[in-house]
Amino acid sequence: MTTKDRITAAATYLLTEHGASGVSMRKVAAAVGITPMAIYQYFPDRETLLNAIADAAFVELVRRWESAERPAAADARMREMLVDHVDFALGQPRLYDYMFTERRDQARRFPADFRARKSPTLNLVADAVTAGVEQHLFRGDDDVWETSLLFAALLHGLIQLYHGDRIGMPEADFRALCLRLGERMINELRI
């Protein structure tokens, strides 16, 4: 493992355990066993280090989603992606929050970045929506990117409310709520 890999791993651990506010160059350096100044040989600042963690997490998340065998039917694929997304959000809440909800200079923005297919996760949703139109499951009169954003916004909103303790139910019930509301959204897309 290279020093850069060790720095990234330590910072990822701190982010996952304590959130972005728990990641400092001093704490990362202490975890790796180097001086804080040594980190700057690999990452010019804390923001670049945090963005590298987010980028790697997006790549891993998409790799995991793409490597799983998915149903051909678009509605079933969207259901599975919803479950995977909720699993990730509940399994790594601090990393999820940093990736999807915290303000980051490098974060992709709607509409331009999404329409340019720069969002690895929303691309999968858009591809499923497009497949649903091609399979004659979904209406083709809606903008694919707006429809995908609507689906993502529903999930992100629910997860943010749950992480913020605004939805008071056990995890299993919350998962069921996400599935019910996701199913409503999928049904709204049907022909």
N, C-alpha and C positions, 0 to 999 in steps of 0.2 A: 504494500500500500504506500503510495507516495505521500509526501507531506501535504500536498494539496488535497488529496483524498481524505487524509486524517483530519484536516481542518474542516472540510465539508461535512464529514461524518459527525464531528463534535458539534458543529453549529446546527446540524439537522437534529441531533439529539436534544440540544438545548431548546430549539424552536418547538420540537414536538412535546417536550416536557413542560416548558415554561412560557411558550408563546414568543412572539418577536421581541417583546420588551425584555425577555430573559436572555437574549443573545447580545453579548458584548465582545469586542475583540479580546479584552482581558480574560473573560471567562472561557472563550474558545481556546486562547493560548494556554491557559492553565490546564485545560482538559487534554490538549495535545502534548504539552510539555515543551513549549517553545515560548519565546518572548512575543508580546503583542506586536511589536514592530515586524517580526518575521512574517506575520500574516499578510502584511502589505506587499510582500513580494509576489503574492498570488492573487490577492483581491485588493483593489485600490481603496475600498471603503466598505463599511458594514452593509450598506444598501446593495452593493454588487454581490457580496457574499450571500445575503438573504435572497436576492433574485436568482442566484445560481441554484440555491436550494429549491426554490419554487419551480424553476425551469426543469430541474432534474425530477422533481415530484410529478410535474405534468407529464413528462416523458414516460415515467414509470407507470403512472395511472393509465395513460393511453395504451401502453404496451400490454398492461394487464387486461384491459378491456378488449383489445384487438386479438390477444392470444387465446381468449376464451372462445369456445365454440358457441356461436350465436345462432338463434333461429333465423330462417330466411324471411319470415313474415315480419314486416316492419313494426307492427304493434307489439308483438312479442319481444322483439329486440329492444324497443324502447322501455318496456317493462323491466327487462333484465338490466339495462343500463341504469334505470332508476334505482333498483335494488343495490347495484354495485356502488352507485354514487352515495347512497345513504350509508352503506357499510363503511365506505371510506371516511365520510364525514363524522360518523359516530366513533369509528376506530381511532382516528387521529384528529381530534377536534381543533387543536391549536394549529397544526399544519394546514388543515382545511381552511380555517379562518384566514390565515395569512395568504394562502393561495387565491381564495375566492372573494374575500370581503374586505380585507385591509387595503388601505390606499397604498399603491405602489406606483412609482414613476414608470416602470417597465410594463405595467399591466396592459393587456389588450383592451381596446375600447370599441364599443358598438357605435356606429355601424361599420365604419371603414375597415378596421382590423378583422372583424368577423367575416365580412363579405370577401375579404382578401384571403380567407381561410388561414388566418394566423392563430386561431384558437384551437389547439389540438382537441380539447374536450367538446367544444360546441360543434366542431366539424363532424363528430360522430353523431350528434343529435340531428344536425342538418342532413347528413347522409341517410339517416333512418327516416326522416320526414320525406325526403326526396324519394326513397325507395317505396314508402307508403303510397305516394302519389302514383308512382310507376306501377305498383301492384294493384292499383284501383281500390285501395283501402281508404285513403285519405283524399280530401278535396284538393284540387290543384289550383284553386283560385287565391290562396293566401301566399304571402311572401314567405319563403322557406326560412329565411334568417329571422324574421320577426316571430314566426311560429316557434322556432328553436329557442329564441330568447325567452319567449313566454313560458315554455316548458322548463327551461333552466331557472328562470326567475321564481317560478312556483317552488321548485326544490330548494334553491338557495334561501328563499324567504322562510320556508318552513324550518330549515336547518338553523338559520340564524335565530329564529324565535325559540327553537328548542335549546340551542346553546346558550341563549340569553335567559333561560329559565322562564320564558313567557308561555310555553306550552307545558302544562303540568300533568304529565302522564308518564308511566313507565316506558322504557325504551321499546319494548315489544309493541305497545299500543301506538307509540309514535311511528314506528315502522309501518304498522298497519294503516295509520292515517295517511302517511306519504303514498302508500300504494293505492288507497282509495281515491285520493285527490289526483294522483297521476293517472289513474284509470279514467277519471272524469275528463281530464285534459285530452287523453288519447281518444276517447269517445267523441269529443267535440271536433276532432279532426276528420272523423269518418264521413264518408260520402252519404 
